């Protein structure tokens, strides 16, 4: 199984949390086949919103959600 990663982001209610507001306006950047390419996309989006403390982008390890028994390594 590929180690799929989702990059997404949006406005959070508190910059210290991942409590996203307006879920219908989430920015789904894309799905990537490996962590390195996901990190590159995440870094680009995160840096483009660096001045907006309420915007938060994350990398979601889809492969861990699809098969939680698989080791993290």
DRENTISE-806005 format. One line per field, with one value per atom (N, C-alpha, C, CB): residue in one letter; atom name; x, z, y; residue number from 1. Coordinates in steps of 0.2 Angstrom, whole numbers, plus 2048, in hexadecimal, padded with zeros to 3 digits. Last residue first. Glycine has a CB too. Layout:
REM DRENTISE-806005
aa: A, ...
at: CA, ...
x: X, ...
z: Z, ...
y: Y, ...
i: NUM, ...
//
This chain:
REM DRENTISE-806005
aa: X, X, X, X, X, X, X, X, X, X, X, X, X, X, X, X, X, X, X, X, X, X, X, X, X, X, X, X, X, X, X, X, X, X, X, X, X, X, X, X, X, X, X, X, X, X, X, X, X, X, X, X, X, X, X, X, X, X, X, X, X, X, X, X, X, X, X, X, X, X, X, X, X, X, X, X, X, X, X, X, X, X, X, X, X, X, X, X, X, X, X, X, X, X, X, X, X, X, X, X, X, X, X, X, X, X, X, X, X, X, X, X, X, X, X, X, X, X, X, X, X, X, X, X, X, X, X, X, X, X, X, X, X, X, X, X, X, X, X, X, X, X, X, X, X, X, X, X, X, X, X, X, X, X, X, X, X, X, X, X, X, X, X, X, X, X, X, X, X, X, X, X, X, X, X, X, X, X, X, X, X, X, X, X, X, X, X, X, X, X, X, X, X, X, X, X, X, X, X, X, X, X, X, X, X, X, X, X, X, X, X, X, X, X, X, X, X, X, X, X, X, X, X, X, X, X, X, X, X, X, X, X, X, X, X, X, X, X, X, X, X, X, X, X, X, X, X, X, X, X, X, X, X, X, X, X, X, X, X, X, X, X, X, X, X, X, X, X, X, X, X, X, X, X, X, X, X, X, X, X, X, X, X, X, X, X, X, X, X, X, X, X
at: N, CA, C, CB, N, CA, C, CB, N, CA, C, CB, N, CA, C, CB, N, CA, C, CB, N, CA, C, CB, N, CA, C, CB, N, CA, C, CB, N, CA, C, CB, N, CA, C, CB, N, CA, C, CB, N, CA, C, CB, N, CA, C, CB, N, CA, C, CB, N, CA, C, CB, N, CA, C, CB, N, CA, C, CB, N, CA, C, CB, N, CA, C, CB, N, CA, C, CB, N, CA, C, CB, N, CA, C, CB, N, CA, C, CB, N, CA, C, CB, N, CA, C, CB, N, CA, C, CB, N, CA, C, CB, N, CA, C, CB, N, CA, C, CB, N, CA, C, CB, N, CA, C, CB, N, CA, C, CB, N, CA, C, CB, N, CA, C, CB, N, CA, C, CB, N, CA, C, CB, N, CA, C, CB, N, CA, C, CB, N, CA, C, CB, N, CA, C, CB, N, CA, C, CB, N, CA, C, CB, N, CA, C, CB, N, CA, C, CB, N, CA, C, CB, N, CA, C, CB, N, CA, C, CB, N, CA, C, CB, N, CA, C, CB, N, CA, C, CB, N, CA, C, CB, N, CA, C, CB, N, CA, C, CB, N, CA, C, CB, N, CA, C, CB, N, CA, C, CB, N, CA, C, CB, N, CA, C, CB, N, CA, C, CB, N, CA, C, CB, N, CA, C, CB, N, CA, C, CB, N, CA, C, CB, N, CA, C, CB, N, CA, C, CB, N, CA, C, CB, N, CA, C, CB, N, CA, C, CB, N, CA, C, CB, N, CA, C, CB, N, CA, C, CB, N, CA, C, CB, N, CA, C, CB
x: 822, 828, 828, 82D, 816, 817, 81D, 818, 80E, 813, 814, 81A, 7FD, 804, 808, 803, 7F1, 7F5, 7FC, 7F2, 7E9, 7EC, 7F1, 7E7, 7E7, 7E9, 7ED, 7EE, 7E1, 7DF, 7E1, 7E1, 7E9, 7E1, 7DF, 7DE, 7F5, 7F4, 7ED, 7F7, 7F4, 7F5, 7F4, 7FC, 7F2, 7EC, 7EE, 7EA, 7F8, 7FB, 7F5, 7FF, 7F7, 7F3, 7F6, 7EB, 7FE, 7FF, 7FC, 807, 7F7, 7F9, 7FA, 7F4, 7F5, 7F6, 7F9, 7FA, 7EC, 7F0, 7F0, 7EE, 7E9, 7E9, 7EE, 7EB, 7EB, 7E5, 7E4, 7DF, 7F6, 7F6, 7F0, 7F7, 7FC, 7F5, 7F5, 7F0, 809, 807, 800, 807, 80A, 80E, 80B, 815, 805, 800, 803, 7FA, 80F, 80B, 806, 807, 814, 818, 814, 81E, 80A, 80B, 80F, 80E, 80C, 805, 806, 800, 819, 817, 811, 816, 818, 81C, 81A, 824, 80F, 80D, 811, 80E, 817, 811, 80E, 80B, 821, 823, 81D, 826, 81B, 81E, 81F, 824, 817, 812, 815, 80E, 823, 820, 81A, 81D, 827, 82B, 827, 831, 81D, 81E, 822, 821, 815, 81A, 81A, 821, 80A, 80C, 812, 80F, 7FD, 804, 806, 808, 7EF, 7F1, 7F8, 7EC, 7EC, 7ED, 7EF, 7F2, 7E5, 7EB, 7EC, 7F1, 7D7, 7DA, 7DF, 7D4, 7D2, 7D7, 7DA, 7DC, 7C2, 7C8, 7CC, 7C8, 7B5, 7BA, 7C1, 7BA, 7AD, 7AC, 7B1, 7A5, 7B1, 7B4, 7B2, 7B1, 7B3, 7B1, 7B3, 7B3, 7C1, 7BB, 7B9, 7BB, 7CA, 7C9, 7C2, 7CA, 7D4, 7CD, 7CB, 7CA, 7E1, 7DF, 7D7, 7E2, 7E9, 7E5, 7E4, 7DE, 7EF, 7F2, 7EE, 7F2, 7E6, 7ED, 7F0, 7F1, 7D6, 7DB, 7E2, 7DA, 7CE, 7CB, 7D1, 7C5, 7D6, 7D4, 7D2, 7DB, 7D4, 7D3, 7D2, 7CE, 7DE, 7D8, 7D9, 7D2, 7E4, 7E4, 7DE, 7EA, 7ED, 7E7, 7E8, 7E0, 7F3, 7F5, 7EF, 7FB, 7F5, 7F0, 7F3, 7E9, 7FE, 7FD, 7F9, 805, 800, 7FD, 7FD, 7F6, 80A, 809, 807, 810, 802, 806, 805, 804, 804, 800, 804, 7FB
z: 837, 833, 82C, 836, 83C, 83A, 836, 840, 837, 83B, 838, 83C, 835, 832, 836, 82B, 83B, 83D, 83A, 83C, 834, 83A, 83D, 83F, 825, 828, 82E, 823, 823, 81F, 822, 818, 82C, 82D, 829, 82A, 826, 82D, 82F, 832, 81A, 81A, 821, 818, 81C, 81A, 81B, 813, 827, 824, 823, 82A, 823, 826, 822, 824, 826, 822, 826, 821, 827, 82A, 824, 82F, 82A, 825, 828, 81F, 82F, 831, 82C, 838, 833, 82E, 830, 827, 83D, 83D, 838, 83D, 83A, 83F, 840, 846, 82C, 82E, 833, 828, 827, 82A, 82D, 825, 820, 826, 82A, 825, 814, 819, 820, 81A, 80D, 80A, 80F, 804, 816, 815, 812, 811, 814, 81B, 81A, 81F, 806, 809, 80F, 809, 807, 802, 805, 7FB, 810, 811, 80D, 810, 809, 810, 811, 816, 7FF, 7FD, 804, 7FB, 806, 801, 800, 7FB, 80C, 810, 80C, 814, 802, 806, 80A, 80A, 7FD, 7F9, 7FD, 7F3, 809, 807, 802, 803, 80B, 80F, 80D, 816, 7FC, 801, 805, 7FD, 7F3, 7F4, 7F9, 7ED, 7F8, 7F6, 7F7, 7F9, 7F4, 7F7, 7F4, 7F6, 7F8, 7F4, 7F8, 7EF, 7FF, 7FA, 7F6, 7FE, 803, 802, 7FD, 800, 80E, 808, 807, 808, 813, 814, 80D, 817, 814, 810, 811, 813, 81B, 814, 810, 813, 828, 825, 81D, 828, 831, 82A, 826, 827, 83B, 83A, 833, 83C, 844, 83E, 83E, 838, 850, 84F, 849, 856, 853, 84D, 84C, 84B, 85D, 85C, 855, 85F, 85E, 862, 861, 869, 857, 854, 857, 853, 857, 85B, 858, 862, 84C, 851, 856, 855, 83B, 842, 847, 845, 82A, 830, 836, 82E, 822, 823, 829, 823, 819, 81E, 81E, 81C, 814, 814, 819, 816, 80C, 80F, 80E, 80A, 80F, 80D, 810, 80F, 809, 80E, 80B, 80F, 808, 806, 80B, 803, 804, 80B, 809, 80E, 7FC, 7FC, 803, 7F6, 800, 800, 800, 806
y: 812, 812, 811, 80E, 80E, 815, 816, 81A, 7FE, 802, 809, 7FF, 7FC, 7FC, 801, 800, 7FC, 7F7, 7F8, 7F0, 806, 808, 803, 809, 80A, 803, 805, 800, 816, 811, 80A, 811, 81E, 81E, 818, 824, 81D, 81B, 81A, 81F, 822, 81B, 819, 81A, 830, 82C, 825, 82E, 83B, 834, 830, 831, 84B, 846, 83F, 846, 85A, 854, 84F, 853, 86B, 865, 85F, 862, 87C, 877, 871, 879, 88A, 884, 87F, 882, 89A, 896, 890, 899, 8A4, 89F, 89A, 8A4, 8AC, 8A7, 8A2, 8AA, 8B0, 8AF, 8AA, 8AE, 8B0, 8B6, 8B6, 8BC, 8A4, 8A5, 8AB, 8A6, 89F, 8A2, 8A3, 89D, 89A, 89F, 8A2, 89C, 890, 896, 89B, 894, 886, 889, 890, 884, 883, 886, 889, 880, 87E, 883, 887, 880, 873, 879, 87F, 877, 86B, 86E, 874, 869, 867, 86A, 86E, 865, 860, 866, 86A, 863, 856, 85C, 862, 859, 84E, 852, 857, 84C, 84A, 84E, 852, 84A, 843, 848, 84D, 845, 838, 83E, 844, 83C, 834, 833, 839, 831, 837, 830, 82E, 82D, 842, 840, 839, 846, 84C, 845, 844, 840, 85D, 858, 851, 859, 868, 86A, 864, 86B, 86E, 867, 868, 862, 87A, 879, 872, 87F, 87C, 879, 878, 871, 880, 885, 882, 88C, 878, 879, 87D, 87B, 87B, 875, 875, 86F, 887, 887, 881, 88D, 884, 887, 886, 88F, 877, 87A, 87D, 876, 875, 876, 87A, 879, 872, 870, 870, 869, 87F, 879, 878, 87A, 88C, 886, 880, 888, 895, 893, 88D, 898, 892, 893, 891, 890, 88F, 893, 896, 890, 88F, 88C, 891, 888, 88C, 891, 88D, 897, 880, 884, 889, 880, 871, 877, 87B, 87B, 863, 867, 86C, 863, 855, 85C, 860, 85F, 844, 849, 850, 848, 836, 83B, 841, 83E, 824, 82A, 82F, 829, 819, 81D, 824, 81D, 80B, 811, 815, 816, 7FA, 800, 806, 800
i: 73, 73, 73, 73, 72, 72, 72, 72, 71, 71, 71, 71, 70, 70, 70, 70, 69, 69, 69, 69, 68, 68, 68, 68, 67, 67, 67, 67, 66, 66, 66, 66, 65, 65, 65, 65, 64, 64, 64, 64, 63, 63, 63, 63, 62, 62, 62, 62, 61, 61, 61, 61, 60, 60, 60, 60, 59, 59, 59, 59, 58, 58, 58, 58, 57, 57, 57, 57, 56, 56, 56, 56, 55, 55, 55, 55, 54, 54, 54, 54, 53, 53, 53, 53, 52, 52, 52, 52, 51, 51, 51, 51, 50, 50, 50, 50, 49, 49, 49, 49, 48, 48, 48, 48, 47, 47, 47, 47, 46, 46, 46, 46, 45, 45, 45, 45, 44, 44, 44, 44, 43, 43, 43, 43, 42, 42, 42, 42, 41, 41, 41, 41, 40, 40, 40, 40, 39, 39, 39, 39, 38, 38, 38, 38, 37, 37, 37, 37, 36, 36, 36, 36, 35, 35, 35, 35, 34, 34, 34, 34, 33, 33, 33, 33, 32, 32, 32, 32, 31, 31, 31, 31, 30, 30, 30, 30, 29, 29, 29, 29, 28, 28, 28, 28, 27, 27, 27, 27, 26, 26, 26, 26, 25, 25, 25, 25, 24, 24, 24, 24, 23, 23, 23, 23, 22, 22, 22, 22, 21, 21, 21, 21, 20, 20, 20, 20, 19, 19, 19, 19, 18, 18, 18, 18, 17, 17, 17, 17, 16, 16, 16, 16, 15, 15, 15, 15, 14, 14, 14, 14, 13, 13, 13, 13, 12, 12, 12, 12, 11, 11, 11, 11, 10, 10, 10, 10, 9, 9, 9, 9, 8, 8, 8, 8, 7, 7, 7, 7, 6, 6, 6, 6, 5, 5, 5, 5, 4, 4, 4, 4, 3, 3, 3, 3, 2, 2, 2, 2, 1, 1, 1, 1
//
